[in-house]
Amino acid sequence: MRPVCYFDTQTMSVTVTNQRNRLGIIAGSGEFPFMVARGAKHAGQHVTIIALRGFADPALAEVADVFHWSGLAKTGRWIRLLKRQKAGVVILAGAVKKSTMYGRFRMLRLLPDLTAIKIWFFRLKDKRNDAVLGAVADEFSRHGIIMQDCIQYSAADMAPEGVLTRGQPTDKQRRDADFGWKLAKEMGRLDIGQSIAVKETEVIAVEAIEGTDRMIERAGQLCSHGGWTLVKVSKPDQDMRFDVPTVGPDTITKLKKHGAKQLVIEAGKTLIVDRKGLIAAADKAGIVVESRATKP
């Protein structure tokens, strides 16, 4: 991407800025947007954060060079704000409940702009995550903005291979992990969800539009005696620009509350928010955390 020249009419000077050094972040909920912003600024990036109203933390304003609030269905506004800041690259970071996009009176609640309407109603072959986010990435590209891998500044936070906790999986838990892994990978291939709850090689619950947290609650209700395993993996052809599996201490809190005894994630493909905190919480709760390598 070529540098962009700015002419200051007051000082009569010319400043050359590389658009690659100006990053935009579309921020949802959770800690991940903070991690991306801090990593990007450490790397010398000028950071513009567009915080999604109802999801993002207002404290993100403190780590941004430029900060704006925006609605969820305002793709055209996102693009205008990024172009105004000459941001040549963008990262999607943070969680968004897709169920927000459905329900009664959604058009009145979301008030989508024209760009979002064109994407949602005319450019999508279906409404699964990869299709929706891929269409958003294509729209950014039409305006000269490249969507980067969301782990661009968080590679050190990806899960290492191995059992991360002091506790080791039992033979029964290993069988459940093997069983759930194959099914979760198939779900990912079909772009249905990333997580599955299993016990004694039986499926308790699968993740769909409600997200992992709600699925954990449902699994706890269906398996009231506890002792079940959550398997959370990437898609076989995971696009690292979006929808990367993420876990953190909050995940362990929810698993403990709803009776799970094991968490299985994918090494190198799962982002861990606060690894030390997650391991400490899991050890205290008696939950085994295993990070498995993807088999060729």
Sequence and secondary structure as in RCSB ss.txt:
>XXXX:A:sequence
MRPVCYFDTQTMSVTVTNQRNRLGIIAGSGEFPFMVARGAKHAGQHVTIIALRGFADPALAEVADVFHWSGLAKT
GRWIRLLKRQKAGVVILAGAVKKSTMYGRFRMLRLLPDLTAIKIWFFRLKDKRNDAVLGAVADEFSRHGIIMQDC
IQYSAADMAPEGVLTRGQPTDKQRRDADFGWKLAKEMGRLDIGQSIAVKETEVIAVEAIEGTDRMIERAGQLCSH
GGWTLVKVSKPDQDMRFDVPTVGPDTITKLKKHGAKQLVIEAGKTLIVDRKGLIAAADKAGIVVESRATKP
>XXXX:A:secstr
  EEEEEETTTTEEEEEEGGGEEEEEE BSSHHHHHHHHHHHTT EEEEEEETTTS GGGGGG SEEEEE TT H
HHHHHHHHHTT  EEEEESB  GGGGSSTTHHHHH   HHHHHIIIII S  SHHHHHHHHHHHHHHTT EE  T
TTT GGGB  SEE SSS   HHHHHHHHHHHHHHHHHHHTTS SEEEEETTEEEEE  TT HHHHHHHHHHH TT
  EEEEE   TT  TTS   EE HHHHHHHHHTTEEEEEEETTT EESSHHHHHHHHHHHT EEEEE    
